[in-house]
Amino acid sequence: MEQIQGRFRIIRSKLVIFTLLITNSLALPSIVFGMELQGFSDVTYTYDWNKQPPKASDPYTNGTVELGELDFFARANLSDRVDFLTEFNFSADPNTNEGSVDVERLQIGYLVSDALKVQAGRFHNVLSYWNMTYHHGRQLYTTVDRPDFVKFEDDGGLVPTHMVGLSIGGHLDTRMGGFEYDIMGGNGPRVQNVDCTTTCGGGSLSPNSTGDDSKNKAASFMFRYMPGGALRGLGMGISGNLQQLRFYGPDGVTPVPIVSPDGSVTSVVNQQIYGVNLVYLAHNIEFLSEGYQFRDYNYQGQSYLDYVWYAQIGLKIKNRFIPYARFERTTVLADDPYFIALGTQDMSKTIVGLRFNLIPSSSIKAEVQSINTPTNKYNEAAIQWAFAF
Amino acid sequence: MGLCILKDEATELKPVFANSLIKTRRVVSNLPSKWVGMAFFLALSILIMVGSGAAAAELREIAVISGKSFPADVLTLEEVKEIYRGEKQLIGGQRLKPIDQRDTQSIRTQFLNKVLNFTGDEYVTYWNNRLFREGGIPPIPKNNSADVISAVQDTDGAIGYVWLSDTADSKPNLKILITIPVR
């Protein structure tokens, strides 16, 4: 009984905070206590067919309506050089329908010069262009969702999307164009909820926000070059992430050894991820592409190479309509303990869709996806109404 | 362009003028030739005056301004672009505070289109994305040029844009960092 009452109190307190935030954001000017509060959210309907298991056992037979994350973004300039930024969101676990509040970003920064800003806190990992550009704002995505491998840790993502630690970055303008750099160091993630009851899988990344389970800190970097003149709109970058990951069971504390088909056993992986990105955003063309190579080393030092990439193109028509297409591919080795723990299979996905900008801060998107894995070949349709406020 | 059109017209008119005089003498021989000539010069003068007025109305200058305490005396066009895109945030160690105008002001459309190469909607989207990514200070909108002039005088590090003609009364208290001709 006490447990139920306690749980009720927690839910009630979350509801009170949620109501206050909504009230603040809707009824008051966007500046609250010297801080500007903005946000994103969306409502998405998805329907799939030909998915295994067959429809009879599929809970989404008639499709499903998903309330997207309610994402709040606040920033404040504490002085000319010191600023603060936070992003927190309310979301529901699709499996349990239980809500949760997550601090996604919390950054305090000091602007030394245009070429150097020092920050501390919890960041979005600079490894991925998509992750650093669009964050949690689905209104900012041309498509309904992120590429699968860039999804957030708790949503099945394969690359780390958060880091807690220190960051330096800046922007340099030269006659040849603009250069951007970001370097981060901090807690690396862990892989939790790994279930090896039958075959291993089901794990998900956790960014270790409150403490690091590894004595090796993670580091990541991104260097980007954006030429000017006739090539304005073009951007190209290289990035990387080095980290050590340990595997844990559902209790979050018990290490789980992963047995690979090649016979090796390990509960820790040293991982290097290297990537390139190429972007063109000009003349009404939106082209985004990123590719990554994973180098996973198990406890015995055996290495595994895996690849993920996507390419997306859209064409703005009168700044209102954007027909778009994306292809993404995941190629992983069956012996790689990291992907065994996450339950990742080879996958290719083709998306075709249309985005309609209702107003600059709200859009409606409709898309069809074709998804291929070794065990499943199915289609999915989605309609999303996304907005920023 | 206005001048070019006039020049072209003038060069085309010369032979026509000569021919017309000849034709006039032949066809309308009873009209005094001096009246024909005067009428033509009158029409040409009106054309030049109207053309000059139109040219003056088309070509205006945007002045990027600051208060006297601003740490720079001159900005390049590229620096203005970087400041209004949020890429340049400091100058002489001082935080820059760009000031925008409301979208009801025609100068804003000119400034965004001709200087920054944005439409109004694109600029809003650009800043929404940028703020979400990095935080920072977006350009603060003011109602009109008078408010912009007042704001740059009162705020350290502030720069704004107004029509050059609007700065006439305030020049002693302003720095004109660059003027940008626009049509």
Chai-1 contact restraints between the chains, C-beta under 6 A:
chainA,res_idxA,chainB,res_idxB,connection_type,confidence,min_distance_angstrom,max_distance_angstrom,comment,restraint_id
A,F73,B,F132,contact,1.0,0.0,6.0,A-B,restraint_1
A,R75,B,G135,contact,1.0,0.0,6.0,A-B,restraint_2
A,D80,B,R95,contact,1.0,0.0,6.0,A-B,restraint_3
A,D83,B,G135,contact,1.0,0.0,6.0,A-B,restraint_4
A,L85,B,G135,contact,1.0,0.0,6.0,A-B,restraint_5
A,S113,B,L90,contact,1.0,0.0,6.0,A-B,restraint_6
A,D114,B,K88,contact,1.0,0.0,6.0,A-B,restraint_7
A,D114,B,Q89,contact,1.0,0.0,6.0,A-B,restraint_8
A,D114,B,L90,contact,1.0,0.0,6.0,A-B,restraint_9
A,H135,B,F132,contact,1.0,0.0,6.0,A-B,restraint_10
A,G137,B,F132,contact,1.0,0.0,6.0,A-B,restraint_11
A,L140,B,N129,contact,1.0,0.0,6.0,A-B,restraint_12
A,H171,B,E87,contact,1.0,0.0,6.0,A-B,restraint_13
A,N319,B,D121,contact,1.0,0.0,6.0,A-B,restraint_14
A,P360,B,D121,contact,1.0,0.0,6.0,A-B,restraint_15
A,P360,B,V124,contact,1.0,0.0,6.0,A-B,restraint_16
A,P360,B,T125,contact,1.0,0.0,6.0,A-B,restraint_17
